[in-house]
Amino acid sequence: MRETDSSIQDRLKQVFEALGITIYQIAKDLDENSSKFYNILSGRAKPSYDTIIGILNHYPQIRSDFLLRGEGPVLAEGGYSNAYISPDDTDYVEVPFVPVKFHASFVESYGEGYRFEDLDSCTVSKDLVSNLKEPVVLEVSGNSMSPQLVHGARILAVPVDTGDWIYQSGGVFAVIYRDFFVVKRIRENDLLTKHYLTLHSDNPMGGSVTVPSNEIRGIWRVANIVSAPVE
């Protein structure tokens, strides 16, 4: 019996949860772009035969009967979590972390001379933060940027100097304006010509918001996804 694409996506979600590792780690293990797996799990792309075989070859504890046909348990008997498989010599760093529950206080207290070292920290692989200046980990609130960034996703971002705000476009950014802290996409930058910035959601239900330049208090460019829930 032919399995539907949605069923294979559901099984992939169960596999990733059973392995206990992030999509970023899976993409790294398979030498793939993590966005490929986000698109597959969100239904925006279909898993290819090569992708499925690559997963089975790299993680032999996954039962092929489950992944291909939905039969039996997810992992073979004695299967284990892969959460610990990173090499022992992998280096990690502690990066300032702003969780959702602290967004309001972060916005309220943010200003010139703000001390990020006073925040909680998040352990991040050095591979993710290499060549990034003053990185910070931000937790995404809401699903306006789904399917790529869902509620609870942790993203690595770097501050944009005030003088460079007018040049930012074509990416995802965290922005503080007035009393709001949002993660949105900047498609076109009108700060120089029209003195406002339009922030767009990836989720059509999220809409967009236009912010006057004098209400913007801080901008961070999103550089990497540290981790994200599987939905």
N, C-alpha and C positions, 0 to 999 in steps of 0.2 A: 504494500500500500504506500502511495506517495505521500510524504509528509509535507505540510504547508510551510511556507517560508516563516510564518509567524511562530510555528511550533519549534523550528530549529533555533529561532532567536530566543524563545523562552528557555530552551534547553541550554543555550550558551550562557544565559544569565545564571541558571542554576549551577552550571559548571564553574563559572568564575567565583560564585559565592562559596561553593564547596572547596575550591582551591584556597580561598582566603587571601587572594592577592588582588591588587588594583589593576584596572585596565592599563594604566601607564606601565606597570611591571610586565604585564602580558605582552604589550606592544614592544617593549624593550627586549624581552626574551626572544620574540619572533622577528626582531629587526623590522618592525612595521611602525607606521604612524598611528598614534593613539586615537586620532580622529576617525580612523577607519573603523575601529571597534565601537566607538560612540555612535557612528552612523549606522552600523549594523544593528546594534541593540535598540536604537530608536526607530528602526524600520525604514530609514532613509536609504539604506543599501542592503544588498543581499550577500550573505557569506559565500565566497567562491569555494569550489572543491579544494583548491590549493590551500586556502585558509583553514578549512576544516582538517585537512590532512596534516598541515603544519602544527595545529594545536594538538592533535592526537600524537604526533611524533615527539613533540617537545615535552608533553605531559603524559607519560605512559600510564599514570594511575587513572586517567579518565577512561571509562568504559566506552568503547566505540559503539556498542549496541545502544547505549543510552543516547549518546550524542547524535547518532545517525537515525535511530528508529524510536527513541523514547522508551526503550525496554530496560528494565532492571534498575539497579542503583546507579548513582552518578559516578562514583569512584569504585575501583576494584577493591576487593576485600583487603583490608590492611592499608587502604588508601590514606594519604596524609595531606595535611595542609601544606601548601608550598610557601607559606608566608615567610619561612626562614631560609629560603634557598639562595638569597643573595650572598655573594662571596663574603667571607668573614672580614676581608680587608677593605670592603666598601666603606668609604668615608661619608659621614653625615655631618650636617651643620644644623645649629639651632637658628631658626628664622623667626622674627617677630610675627605674632599671629593675632588676627582680629576675628574672633568667632561672631556668629550672628547675634548672640545674646549681648555682645558688647558694642554693636553697631551704634546704638544711640549715644552711649557715653563717649565713644570714639569721635563721633561727629561733633558732639557738644564741646569736647576739650581740644579738638584738633585746631592747630594754628601754627604760626611761625615759631620755630624752636621746639615743636612737639617732640617728646622723647619716646621713640619707638622701642627703645630698650626697656622701657617700663612695662611693656605688654607681656602677655604670656608668649610662649614660643612653640614652634612646631618643628619637629625633626624632619629634615629634607635631605635627600641625596645631593652630594656635591655636584653630580652630573647635571642636576636641574638648575643650580644657581651659579654655575661657572660663568664668568664674565658679566654677571648682573650686578649693577651698582645699587646698593641699599635695598635689597629685595624685602618684601613683606608677603606673608601668606594671608589671604582674605577668604572668608567663608561666604559663599553665595547664598543670598536670601531670596526665596521665591523661584519661580520657574519661567520668568520672562525671557531667559536666554536658553531655554531648552530647545532642542534636545542635547546640544553640546554641553551646556552648563546647567545642571539641575540643582534644586535646593539642597544645600549641604555640601556641594562641591568645594574643594579647597584649591585656590588658584594662586600662582606665584606672580606677583606684580612688582613693577619698579616705578618710582616716582618720575614724573615728567616735569622738568624745570618750567617755571612760569613763562619764560621767554620762548619756550618751544611749544606751547599749547596750540598756537596757530597752525602748526605743521602736522598735527596728529589727525590721521584718517585711515580708513581701511583696516581697522582692527578692533579688538575688544578692550575696553577701558573701564576702570573703576573711577567714579567721579563723586566728589562731595560738592553739593551746591545747596545753598541755604541750609536747611536742617535735614537734607536727604543724602543718603549714601547708596549709590546704585552701580550696578555693573551692566554696561550697555555697549552697543556697537556704534562707532563713529564712521559714517559712510562718506560724508562730505563735511569739510570744515569751513564754516562761514564766520569764524571769529574775526578775521582780518577785514573782511569786506562788509559784513552785516552785523557784526558784534554780537552774535549768538551762536550757540552750538546745539545741534539736534542730536539727541541720543535715541538710538533705535533698539528695539527688542528683536531677538531672533524668532521668538514665538509670536505668531501673528496676533494672538490674544493680548500680548503685552503692550502693543502700541508704541508710541514715541513721545518724547517730551523735548520742548525747545527751551533752552536755558540762556538767559542774557549773560554776557561775558562778566559783568560785575557781580554776578551771584555765584560764580564758580570759585571754590576755595581750594581744590586740590584735584589732580588728575594722576592716575597710575596706569601704565600700559601693562596689560595682562600678557605674560611671557610664556607661562606653562600651566598645565593642570597637574597639581600634586596628587589629588585623589578625588574620586567622585562616587556617590552611591550608584548602584546598578538599579535601574528602574524598568 
